[in-house]
Amino acid sequence: MSLALVTGATSGIGLAFARELARRGDDLVLVARDEARLDRLAGELRLVGRTVYVVPADLATREGAARVAEAVREHRIDLLVNNAGSSIGKFFGDTDVADEDAQLDLMVKAPMDLMAAALEVMRPRGSGQILNVASIAAFTPRGTYSAHKAWIVNLSQWMNIQYAREGVVTTALCPGFVRTEFHQRMGVDPSDVPRWMWTSAEQQVQGALADLAKGRPLSIPTVRYKVLGAIARYAPAGLVAAVAKRGRKLAE
Ligand SMILES: NC(=O)c1ccc[n+]([C@@H]2O[C@H](COP(=O)([O-])OP(=O)(O)OC[C@H]3O[C@@H](n4cnc5c(N)ncnc54)[C@H](OP(=O)(O)O)[C@@H]3O)[C@@H](O)[C@H]2O)c1
């Protein structure tokens, strides 16, 4: 049994992580902004015998990120799942800089702070796991969202090189399209995305936890996205740019 902290646990991929980790016997620290949803989930997981702590926090604020980093240290967590995230439904250049600042805090600064806190408790102990939810969009140039995801993929790969030998494994999960609240919250209509491109949050979670257990730095669940990910990484840059130009609807 171990203690896992999941950010963005109220919906989508984070909710699936929380439920699956509880099913596997982990205790949990649940983080998101919506306190009522957090409490409902905590109640559900306590019913199956788990110890659950709730930390309501807005990770797009420095104060919120600091509170969660403190929870990482206080609870000496075994697994950090950096999952909370969102995207702005406009292209950089048409967005407000204040909104971009908040996105940078949520997608880059907060995961970095939580990883730093996790390393503080995991390295001296000689064990720990960090799972960063990135995106297949990390491999294509698609504005600030894909830039944030590329940042976390790159750092995760380095963390694994640097700290796996000290017992701390880091994996970046790169989902393709997943049926969650993500697109609705972003205000885009994903109805033109072909059915074969959709995956479930549960598929992502099973794939990610299997790859984390194997110590892999990168997790791309499903064969179809492994192929798409390889094309995005190894195809000529001009071809990747042409696909990226098709618009953000096809790669969040
Ligand atoms: N869905 C996809 O197609 C897809 C594809 C690739 C990658 N991803 C990535 O997967 C991760 C999870 O997204 P999802 O698809 O599961 O979306 P989702 O259903 O919208 O869930 C997002 C979660 O993040 C939390 N959250 C959002 N902003 C927050 C903030 N400022 N502070 C704290 N918590 C915040 C939300 O809870 P509250 O609203 O209660 O705060 C919610 O629990 C994200 O990092 C996303 O970039 C998604």
The ligand as an ORCA input file, in Angstrom:
! r2SCAN-3c Opt
* xyz 0 1
  N      -8.847     14.886    -22.974
  C      -7.895     14.832    -23.882
  O      -8.158     14.604    -25.098
  C      -6.449     15.016    -23.470
  C      -5.448     14.672    -24.403
  C      -4.121     14.812    -24.051
  C      -3.789     15.280    -22.797
  N      -4.758     15.636    -21.909
  C      -4.320     16.128    -20.602
  O      -4.911     15.323    -19.589
  C      -4.963     16.070    -18.365
  C      -6.338     15.879    -17.739
  O      -7.320     16.426    -18.594
  P      -8.740     15.737    -18.828
  O      -8.831     15.408    -20.268
  O      -8.995     14.693    -17.821
  O      -9.651     17.030    -18.608
  P     -10.863     17.364    -17.610
  O     -11.874     16.265    -17.636
  O     -11.293     18.734    -17.974
  O     -10.177     17.364    -16.170
  C      -9.272     18.375    -15.802
  C      -9.008     18.266    -14.300
  O      -8.050     19.265    -13.947
  C      -8.580     20.053    -12.875
  N      -8.112     21.435    -13.021
  C      -8.262     22.252    -14.104
  N      -7.754     23.463    -13.855
  C      -7.266     23.423    -12.577
  C      -6.641     24.376    -11.730
  N      -6.432     25.643    -12.131
  N      -6.267     23.990    -10.487
  C      -6.491     22.722    -10.056
  N      -7.102     21.780    -10.813
  C      -7.475     22.128    -12.057
  C     -10.089     19.927    -12.988
  O     -10.744     20.066    -11.740
  P     -11.453     21.418    -11.180
  O     -12.207     22.038    -12.307
  O     -12.308     20.910    -10.051
  O     -10.325     22.262    -10.679
  C     -10.235     18.481    -13.450
  O     -10.216     17.616    -12.349
  C      -4.621     17.509    -18.735
  O      -3.294     17.790    -18.334
  C      -4.748     17.541    -20.256
  O      -3.896     18.514    -20.831
  C      -6.083     15.495    -22.210
*
